[in-house]
Amino acid sequence: MIVTLTANPSVDRTITLTEPLRRGQVHRAASVTSHPGGKGVNVARVVSGGGAAVTAVLPGGDDDPVVHGLRTAGIEFRAVQVTGGPRVNLTIAESDGTTTKINEPGRPLTARDLAELTALLVEVATGAEWIVLSGSLPPGVPVDWYAQLVATLSTPCLSPNRTRGPRVAVDTSDAPLLALFAESVGATPDLIKPNSEELAQLTGLDAVDLENPTAAAEAAVKLIDRGVGAVLATLGAAGAVLVTAEDAWFAAAPPIVARSTVGAGDSALAGYLLADLAGEPPADRLRTAVAYGSAATALPGTELPGPADIVLEAVTAHPLTADRPSAPA
């Protein structure tokens, strides 16, 4: 089973335009769609659609639209009761695939809310294969909360038949991402999924340079050397790189007509996890990740891909070197 945590869930609303967005001008929407969102919720939606067992953990009351959306979609979830509604994330999608996003900060969470979310996550995580900590943190949450959770979830008591807890994947950015590698942190994730900008935040390199697969792999090695199990670096239209302690691979994105980038990274992470649960080797996990991410980009608005949208044979993974690439001096 996969468990996802979404501390900052959202209603993802997409307005699709038939003409280019022009600042200061009046536009008429061709369509408007809304879906339950937040990065962990998106991962749960794709994993569920892929046929794997998943439980989404999130804050939200009974009348919360995100909770309602998960219930309507038949996705297993556990929610901590909190006051206030979720944020609304607005995406403006143009016909050429350009997307402009405006994200609200989210509802604040109290220390009690965090304690209840942590306890619920630990309860649901027992025996799980993967725990996914995904997305931004809402106001009032310490920036090192994900780092604290990684340490908590790494304890063997959560997986009695293993020497440690379930594997933990993290997909976040900015201060919460940097906090994962603070000197005081006692554990590192089994998997992180940065894009080129987030990889630049972690390594101090230039994000544009890291769109090059070899440069991205060399940067990812720095994170492997700091204890991360694997780095799945998504590079947008270029594809993605996977680096482990043993080797590195690159898979180019197949040719598609881009319609929306919303949820592409979440779909890539979900595809990787689905392939891992199926026992696929690393190169095929990368292929599946790129296939899912590309399929998401080809769909309009906030629609997320299912198995029928995936063209796995269109994606090939290539080793970047015979051995693990060396980090630059």
One Martini backbone bead per residue (centre of mass of N, CA, C, O) as a GRO file, in nm:
protein
  329
    1MET     BB    1   0.099   0.034   0.016
    2ILE     BB    2   0.001   0.377  -0.019
    3VAL     BB    3   0.089   0.686   0.146
    4THR     BB    4  -0.051   1.012   0.171
    5LEU     BB    5   0.053   1.354   0.235
    6THR     BB    6  -0.163   1.652   0.278
    7ALA     BB    7  -0.127   1.957   0.434
    8ASN     BB    8  -0.219   2.139   0.151
    9PRO     BB    9  -0.494   2.139   0.035
   10SER     BB   10  -0.704   2.160  -0.271
   11VAL     BB   11  -0.871   2.347  -0.511
   12ASP     BB   12  -0.853   2.275  -0.853
   13ARG     BB   13  -0.867   2.543  -1.081
   14THR     BB   14  -0.958   2.562  -1.432
   15ILE     BB   15  -0.893   2.799  -1.691
   16THR     BB   16  -0.987   2.802  -2.028
   17LEU     BB   17  -0.840   2.932  -2.316
   18THR     BB   18  -0.853   3.044  -2.670
   19GLU     BB   19  -0.642   3.260  -2.585
   20PRO     BB   20  -0.414   3.461  -2.504
   21LEU     BB   21  -0.279   3.598  -2.235
   22ARG     BB   22  -0.375   3.935  -2.119
   23ARG     BB   23  -0.289   4.187  -1.953
   24GLY     BB   24  -0.573   4.380  -1.861
   25GLN     BB   25  -0.779   4.188  -1.991
   26VAL     BB   26  -1.061   4.046  -2.131
   27HIS     BB   27  -1.192   3.718  -2.061
   28ARG     BB   28  -1.316   3.406  -2.188
   29ALA     BB   29  -1.423   3.106  -2.095
   30ALA     BB   30  -1.432   2.779  -2.219
   31SER     BB   31  -1.351   2.651  -1.931
   32VAL     BB   32  -1.437   2.487  -1.607
   33THR     BB   33  -1.245   2.322  -1.349
   34SER     BB   34  -1.269   2.082  -1.067
   35HIS     BB   35  -1.040   1.946  -0.814
   36PRO     BB   36  -0.893   1.755  -0.606
   37GLY     BB   37  -0.596   1.864  -0.422
   38GLY     BB   38  -0.275   1.835  -0.410
   39LYS     BB   39  -0.004   1.645  -0.435
   40GLY     BB   40  -0.096   1.394  -0.270
   41VAL     BB   41  -0.373   1.367  -0.402
   42ASN     BB   42  -0.270   1.323  -0.688
   43VAL     BB   43  -0.116   1.066  -0.631
   44ALA     BB   44  -0.362   0.906  -0.530
   45ARG     BB   45  -0.527   0.920  -0.792
   46VAL     BB   46  -0.319   0.769  -0.972
   47VAL     BB   47  -0.279   0.514  -0.806
   48SER     BB   48  -0.573   0.428  -0.806
   49GLY     BB   49  -0.599   0.418  -1.121
   50GLY     BB   50  -0.356   0.189  -1.122
   51GLY     BB   51  -0.461  -0.033  -0.884
   52ALA     BB   52  -0.361   0.068  -0.611
   53ALA     BB   53  -0.315   0.096  -0.287
   54VAL     BB   54  -0.460   0.386  -0.111
   55THR     BB   55  -0.390   0.657   0.130
   56ALA     BB   56  -0.525   0.964   0.227
   57VAL     BB   57  -0.376   1.227   0.411
   58LEU     BB   58  -0.568   1.489   0.582
   59PRO     BB   59  -0.705   1.795   0.621
   60GLY     BB   60  -1.063   1.782   0.709
   61GLY     BB   61  -1.386   1.812   0.683
   62ASP     BB   62  -1.693   1.686   0.593
   63ASP     BB   63  -1.740   1.965   0.404
   64ASP     BB   64  -1.501   1.923   0.238
   65PRO     BB   65  -1.424   1.926  -0.098
   66VAL     BB   66  -1.188   1.723  -0.092
   67VAL     BB   67  -1.326   1.501   0.063
   68HIS     BB   68  -1.561   1.474  -0.131
   69GLY     BB   69  -1.389   1.401  -0.382
   70LEU     BB   70  -1.269   1.139  -0.269
   71ARG     BB   71  -1.534   0.997  -0.211
   72THR     BB   72  -1.649   1.007  -0.502
   73ALA     BB   73  -1.382   0.852  -0.622
   74GLY     BB   74  -1.304   0.610  -0.415
   75ILE     BB   75  -1.086   0.719  -0.212
   76GLU     BB   76  -0.887   0.652   0.030
   77PHE     BB   77  -0.926   0.809   0.360
   78ARG     BB   78  -0.778   1.039   0.612
   79ALA     BB   79  -0.907   1.276   0.855
   80VAL     BB   80  -0.849   1.581   1.009
   81GLN     BB   81  -1.012   1.790   1.206
   82VAL     BB   82  -1.081   2.117   1.075
   83THR     BB   83  -1.087   2.449   1.028
   84GLY     BB   84  -1.190   2.543   0.747
   85GLY     BB   85  -1.096   2.584   0.427
   86PRO     BB   86  -0.956   2.534   0.144
   87ARG     BB   87  -0.771   2.610  -0.097
   88VAL     BB   88  -0.730   2.792  -0.409
   89ASN     BB   89  -0.612   2.679  -0.721
   90LEU     BB   90  -0.514   2.864  -1.004
   91THR     BB   91  -0.555   2.788  -1.356
   92ILE     BB   92  -0.423   2.915  -1.664
   93ALA     BB   93  -0.513   2.793  -1.984
   94GLU     BB   94  -0.365   2.759  -2.287
   95SER     BB   95  -0.365   2.631  -2.611
   96ASP     BB   96  -0.029   2.585  -2.599
   97GLY     BB   97   0.014   2.494  -2.271
   98THR     BB   98   0.012   2.736  -2.109
   99THR     BB   99   0.067   2.800  -1.753
  100THR     BB  100  -0.103   2.977  -1.488
  101LYS     BB  101  -0.031   3.017  -1.140
  102ILE     BB  102  -0.249   3.053  -0.839
  103ASN     BB  103  -0.158   3.027  -0.499
  104GLU     BB  104  -0.263   2.968  -0.205
  105PRO     BB  105  -0.152   2.926   0.123
  106GLY     BB  106  -0.366   2.841   0.328
  107ARG     BB  107  -0.455   2.683   0.608
  108PRO     BB  108  -0.395   2.687   0.920
  109LEU     BB  109  -0.193   2.506   1.159
  110THR     BB  110  -0.178   2.358   1.450
  111ALA     BB  111  -0.021   2.180   1.686
  112ARG     BB  112  -0.259   1.985   1.714
  113ASP     BB  113  -0.293   1.915   1.418
  114LEU     BB  114  -0.006   1.795   1.383
  115ALA     BB  115  -0.030   1.573   1.595
  116GLU     BB  116  -0.272   1.429   1.456
  117LEU     BB  117  -0.136   1.379   1.183
  118THR     BB  118   0.100   1.214   1.286
  119ALA     BB  119  -0.062   0.988   1.424
  120LEU     BB  120  -0.220   0.903   1.170
  121LEU     BB  121   0.019   0.836   0.989
  122VAL     BB  122   0.142   0.616   1.167
  123GLU     BB  123  -0.104   0.434   1.165
  124VAL     BB  124  -0.130   0.399   0.846
  125ALA     BB  125   0.183   0.314   0.791
  126THR     BB  126   0.152   0.041   0.886
  127GLY     BB  127   0.291  -0.171   0.637
  128ALA     BB  128   0.384   0.011   0.431
  129GLU     BB  129   0.577   0.086   0.152
  130TRP     BB  130   0.477   0.394   0.112
  131ILE     BB  131   0.558   0.737   0.187
  132VAL     BB  132   0.404   1.055   0.098
  133LEU     BB  133   0.555   1.376   0.101
  134SER     BB  134   0.346   1.649  -0.022
  135GLY     BB  135   0.420   1.968  -0.065
  136SER     BB  136   0.323   2.225   0.094
  137LEU     BB  137   0.318   2.440   0.372
  138PRO     BB  138   0.130   2.579   0.589
  139PRO     BB  139   0.050   2.792   0.799
  140GLY     BB  140   0.225   2.716   1.112
  141VAL     BB  141   0.450   2.533   0.990
  142PRO     BB  142   0.728   2.388   1.025
  143VAL     BB  143   0.989   2.348   0.800
  144ASP     BB  144   1.079   2.058   0.957
  145TRP     BB  145   0.843   1.849   0.946
  146TYR     BB  146   0.932   1.648   0.732
  147ALA     BB  147   1.194   1.572   0.874
  148GLN     BB  148   1.055   1.457   1.124
  149LEU     BB  149   0.889   1.239   0.972
  150VAL     BB  150   1.120   1.077   0.854
  151ALA     BB  151   1.228   0.984   1.128
  152THR     BB  152   0.968   0.851   1.235
  153LEU     BB  153   0.920   0.654   0.974
  154SER     BB  154   1.212   0.492   1.018
  155THR     BB  155   1.097   0.298   1.210
  156PRO     BB  156   1.061  -0.046   1.260
  157CYS     BB  157   0.767  -0.062   1.395
  158LEU     BB  158   0.612  -0.011   1.111
  159SER     BB  159   0.796  -0.279   1.014
  160PRO     BB  160   0.838  -0.583   1.149
  161ASN     BB  161   1.000  -0.721   0.879
  162ARG     BB  162   1.202  -0.484   0.926
  163THR     BB  163   1.480  -0.265   0.996
  164ARG     BB  164   1.261  -0.057   0.897
  165GLY     BB  165   1.058   0.141   0.770
  166PRO     BB  166   0.902   0.280   0.547
  167ARG     BB  167   0.920   0.424   0.262
  168VAL     BB  168   1.030   0.762   0.172
  169ALA     BB  169   0.873   1.030   0.002
  170VAL     BB  170   0.972   1.357  -0.139
  171ASP     BB  171   0.767   1.658  -0.244
  172THR     BB  172   0.927   1.967  -0.246
  173SER     BB  173   1.010   2.310  -0.137
  174ASP     BB  174   1.229   2.507  -0.027
  175ALA     BB  175   1.252   2.504   0.307
  176PRO     BB  176   1.150   2.205   0.342
  177LEU     BB  177   1.373   2.090   0.160
  178LEU     BB  178   1.627   2.198   0.307
  179ALA     BB  179   1.559   2.063   0.590
  180LEU     BB  180   1.636   1.765   0.510
  181PHE     BB  181   1.968   1.872   0.521
  182ALA     BB  182   2.015   1.917   0.797
  183GLU     BB  183   2.237   1.842   1.048
  184SER     BB  184   1.997   1.746   1.260
  185VAL     BB  185   1.919   1.523   1.083
  186GLY     BB  186   1.849   1.161   1.118
  187ALA     BB  187   1.711   1.147   0.822
  188THR     BB  188   1.651   1.021   0.493
  189PRO     BB  189   1.519   0.977   0.207
  190ASP     BB  190   1.448   0.736  -0.040
  191LEU     BB  191   1.293   0.976  -0.199
  192ILE     BB  192   1.325   1.231  -0.448
  193LYS     BB  193   1.131   1.502  -0.647
  194PRO     BB  194   1.285   1.707  -0.835
  195ASN     BB  195   1.329   1.974  -1.004
  196SER     BB  196   1.546   2.191  -1.135
  197GLU     BB  197   1.496   2.412  -0.919
  198GLU     BB  198   1.520   2.224  -0.667
  199LEU     BB  199   1.801   2.120  -0.732
  200ALA     BB  200   1.929   2.400  -0.710
  201GLN     BB  201   1.861   2.455  -0.413
  202LEU     BB  202   2.038   2.205  -0.306
  203THR     BB  203   2.326   2.280  -0.485
  204GLY     BB  204   2.374   2.583  -0.613
  205LEU     BB  205   2.280   2.571  -0.896
  206ASP     BB  206   2.170   2.605  -1.218
  207ALA     BB  207   1.864   2.544  -1.353
  208VAL     BB  208   1.934   2.552  -1.654
  209ASP     BB  209   2.171   2.349  -1.643
  210LEU     BB  210   1.977   2.112  -1.515
  211GLU     BB  211   1.836   2.037  -1.797
  212ASN     BB  212   2.075   1.866  -1.814
  213PRO     BB  213   2.113   1.539  -1.755
  214THR     BB  214   2.410   1.523  -1.661
  215ALA     BB  215   2.396   1.757  -1.459
  216ALA     BB  216   2.166   1.639  -1.289
  217ALA     BB  217   2.314   1.380  -1.206
  218GLU     BB  218   2.555   1.517  -1.065
  219ALA     BB  219   2.378   1.662  -0.856
  220ALA     BB  220   2.236   1.407  -0.736
  221VAL     BB  221   2.489   1.278  -0.608
  222LYS     BB  222   2.505   1.469  -0.367
  223LEU     BB  223   2.247   1.341  -0.235
  224ILE     BB  224   2.340   1.053  -0.214
  225ASP     BB  225   2.593   1.128  -0.033
  226ARG     BB  226   2.365   1.233   0.195
  227GLY     BB  227   2.146   0.958   0.191
  228VAL     BB  228   1.983   0.923  -0.047
  229GLY     BB  229   1.842   0.673  -0.230
  230ALA     BB  230   1.680   0.859  -0.450
  231VAL     BB  231   1.665   1.046  -0.771
  232LEU     BB  232   1.386   1.219  -0.920
  233ALA     BB  233   1.441   1.418  -1.203
  234THR     BB  234   1.247   1.663  -1.338
  235LEU     BB  235   1.273   1.821  -1.692
  236GLY     BB  236   1.025   1.830  -1.839
  237ALA     BB  237   1.050   1.813  -2.179
  238ALA     BB  238   1.320   1.633  -2.145
  239GLY     BB  239   1.236   1.466  -1.878
  240ALA     BB  240   1.438   1.225  -1.686
  241VAL     BB  241   1.614   1.144  -1.379
  242LEU     BB  242   1.793   0.859  -1.235
  243VAL     BB  243   1.945   0.823  -0.905
  244THR     BB  244   2.176   0.612  -0.753
  245ALA     BB  245   2.430   0.437  -0.598
  246GLU     BB  246   2.481   0.270  -0.882
  247ASP     BB  247   2.319   0.470  -1.091
  248ALA     BB  248   2.220   0.618  -1.418
  249TRP     BB  249   1.928   0.773  -1.580
  250PHE     BB  250   1.765   0.844  -1.900
  251ALA     BB  251   1.446   0.999  -2.009
  252ALA     BB  252   1.270   1.088  -2.266
  253ALA     BB  253   1.023   1.264  -2.389
  254PRO     BB  254   0.761   1.230  -2.565
  255PRO     BB  255   0.576   1.326  -2.818
  256ILE     BB  256   0.360   1.610  -2.761
  257VAL     BB  257   0.064   1.786  -2.677
  258ALA     BB  258   0.052   2.049  -2.486
  259ARG     BB  259  -0.199   2.148  -2.222
  260SER     BB  260  -0.084   2.069  -1.920
  261THR     BB  261   0.123   2.081  -1.614
  262VAL     BB  262  -0.075   1.982  -1.421
  263GLY     BB  263   0.044   1.705  -1.236
  264ALA     BB  264   0.305   1.587  -1.366
  265GLY     BB  265   0.490   1.530  -1.121
  266ASP     BB  266   0.286   1.354  -0.967
  267SER     BB  267   0.257   1.141  -1.191
  268ALA     BB  268   0.551   1.053  -1.197
  269LEU     BB  269   0.563   0.952  -0.908
  270ALA     BB  270   0.334   0.747  -0.932
  271GLY     BB  271   0.463   0.578  -1.157
  272TYR     BB  272   0.709   0.491  -1.000
  273LEU     BB  273   0.555   0.346  -0.767
  274LEU     BB  274   0.403   0.142  -0.940
  275ALA     BB  275   0.660   0.006  -1.051
  276ASP     BB  276   0.776  -0.075  -0.779
  277LEU     BB  277   0.536  -0.257  -0.687
  278ALA     BB  278   0.588  -0.442  -0.957
  279GLY     BB  279   0.919  -0.490  -0.962
  280GLU     BB  280   1.075  -0.289  -1.112
  281PRO     BB  281   1.333  -0.162  -1.243
  282PRO     BB  282   1.473   0.142  -1.252
  283ALA     BB  283   1.441   0.203  -1.559
  284ASP     BB  284   1.127   0.138  -1.555
  285ARG     BB  285   1.048   0.347  -1.352
  286LEU     BB  286   1.132   0.585  -1.526
  287ARG     BB  287   0.955   0.529  -1.770
  288THR     BB  288   0.687   0.549  -1.614
  289ALA     BB  289   0.719   0.834  -1.514
  290VAL     BB  290   0.734   0.971  -1.796
  291ALA     BB  291   0.467   0.864  -1.906
  292TYR     BB  292   0.288   1.001  -1.691
  293GLY     BB  293   0.384   1.294  -1.719
  294SER     BB  294   0.315   1.321  -2.022
  295ALA     BB  295   0.014   1.252  -2.002
  296ALA     BB  296  -0.061   1.494  -1.826
  297THR     BB  297   0.029   1.716  -2.033
  298ALA     BB  298  -0.193   1.612  -2.254
  299LEU     BB  299  -0.396   1.713  -2.055
  300PRO     BB  300  -0.649   1.888  -1.937
  301GLY     BB  301  -0.597   2.071  -1.684
  302THR     BB  302  -0.662   1.851  -1.393
  303GLU     BB  303  -0.610   1.605  -1.536
  304LEU     BB  304  -0.543   1.257  -1.488
  305PRO     BB  305  -0.380   0.971  -1.541
  306GLY     BB  306  -0.417   0.655  -1.685
  307PRO     BB  307  -0.344   0.359  -1.829
  308ALA     BB  308  -0.477   0.451  -2.111
  309ASP     BB  309  -0.255   0.703  -2.138
  310ILE     BB  310  -0.018   0.502  -2.162
  311VAL     BB  311   0.312   0.502  -2.345
  312LEU     BB  312   0.573   0.308  -2.280
  313GLU     BB  313   0.710   0.248  -2.567
  314ALA     BB  314   0.794   0.569  -2.599
  315VAL     BB  315   1.003   0.492  -2.367
  316THR     BB  316   1.357   0.541  -2.301
  317ALA     BB  317   1.627   0.413  -2.116
  318HIS     BB  318   1.950   0.559  -2.033
  319PRO     BB  319   2.261   0.532  -1.958
  320LEU     BB  320   2.495   0.772  -1.871
  321THR     BB  321   2.679   0.550  -1.736
  322ALA     BB  322   2.847   0.278  -1.628
  323ASP     BB  323   2.868   0.460  -1.387
  324ARG     BB  324   2.854   0.656  -1.144
  325PRO     BB  325   2.852   0.974  -1.135
  326SER     BB  326   3.056   1.235  -1.073
  327ALA     BB  327   3.100   1.481  -0.876
  328PRO     BB  328   3.174   1.788  -0.877
  329ALA     BB  329   3.419   1.992  -0.732
   0.00000   0.00000   0.00000
